[in-house]
Amino acid sequence: MAGAKGFVGTNLVPALVSGGFDVHALLRDASGFHERDHVGVHVTDVSDTAQVAEALEGCAVAYYLVHAMAGGDGFADRDRQLARSFAEAAASAGVGRIVYLGGLGHEDLSTHLSSRQEVGKVLGSTGVPVVELRAAVVLGAGSISFEMIRYLTERLPMMVCPRWVNTPTQPIALADLLEYLLESADVTPGVYEVGCTDATTYRQMMDTYARVRGLRPRLVVKVPVLTPALSAHWVDLVTPVDATVSHALIESLTNEVTVRTRARTDAAFTVRPLSVEAAIRAALDAQADWVTATLFARRHGLDEGVYTDRSRALLRAEDVAPDGTVPGFADDLDDIGGRLSWYGLPFAWLLRITLGHLFGEDMRLGRPAEIATGAQVDWWTIVVREPEALVLRSYDWFCGEAWLGFRVSPTAPYAIEQVGSLRTKGVIGMAYWWLLWPVHQFAFRAMVRHRRARTRRSARRLRRR
């Protein structure tokens, strides 16, 4: 697979492994790539035909998920060169077929969309059969297009937009796209258009996102003078997405990108795609599950609409048992519930509860019979409970969904780690995070030190037993 570190590639690799495939990932830079069983890593540049051919030796299906937009101007020439190199390598290695993810569009295409479709032709120029999936916006957390929609809708209750907000488009859920890519290993080669069950417009897509998130409908004022180039700079001011890529994508927003050959696609694939609303909901649900699963690995700061703050309190050698466990820590985690003093800074938490009441929250203390995954404790749901880790999630704060996790670091130097994440909801959520950011910096560090002190007290009680 070429492009294994991209948005689609990082999601497709585990899907292929789960489907029983052995995957060979072609990477220009392997740093940060999550290695796993049944995945071989080949550090090579797609422009090096000989190296790519060596990596593809013995492969039945080659997935091509590469684009050069991040390189800025001239990306169409680079896309053409890279596709030609890959096609020649695939032919030399005897690859059975190439599966390529391209772009929808029919007439008067932008540079980006024209390049996407030209790449499909170049890949087939050496005689290797090609399955080309043509798609529009991919609805999944991490997709540049989805993140643009997210940030614009979340941050702007009212926005001035150019005419392209009414351009017809037919996005696709990430989960559906992955299924199409998996089935592409067996279908008859050719071009297939894929998308949600319904076409929409960018304005309607933002309205749908707002509805799914429980936000008020966004007021959109259209103006005829705001060109794609000018609106690209406006998007730069509002969203933190990669400007180089977003500018190329925005140029394409004047093109209608809808599915016109649904019957042909449905005849070849078993996938029956989601609606736009269901796809957005699935994208947000999948992201929430991913935050839960990766909370302790999340980087400090903003990533895909989620703000994260990390704190740690170092442990002394005498705090850690020979097997690397921390006596007293698990007992302290099991003591959660029913008292603000467990968290530390009870006065600050009382202020937070009072603030929540002003916005209709009902944060109450309460302790379950057992501290276990799925139990309700105080205003949290326990989503992870392991011997030396606890992750709490709140689903309905006025400012968004929150996670709070505690664990002992798995390797030396040992420390108690605390991670708090907030997927903000609308302008109020973003304002809440930034206005309270200085408070959080102090409070989170005080809380993790409080956790260490309680752990040591629990350890002393255990030794006295």
Secondary structure, 3 states (H helix, E strand, C coil): CECCCCHHHHHHHHHHHHCCCCEEEEECCCCCCCCCCCEEEEECCCCCHHHHHHHHCCCCEEEECCCCHHHCCCHHHHHHHHHHHHHHHHHHHCCCEEEEEEECCCCCCCHHHHHHHHHHHHHCCCCCCEEEEEECCEECCCCHHHHHHHHHHHHCCEEEECHHHHCEECCEEHHHHHHHHHHCCCCCCEEEECCCCCCEEHHHHHHHHHHHHCCCCCEEEECCCCCHHHHHHHHHHHCCCCHHHHHHHHHHHHCCECCCCHHHHHHHCCCCCCCHHHHHHHHHHHHHHHHHHHHHHCCCEEECCEEEEEEEEECCHHHCCCCCCCCCHHHHHCCCCCCHHHCCCHHHHHHHHHHHHHCCCCCCCCCCCCCCCCCEECCEEEEEEECCEEEEEEEEECCEEEEEEEEECCCCCCEEEEEEEEEECHHHHHHHHHHCHHHHHHHHHHHHHHHHHHHHHHHHHHHHC
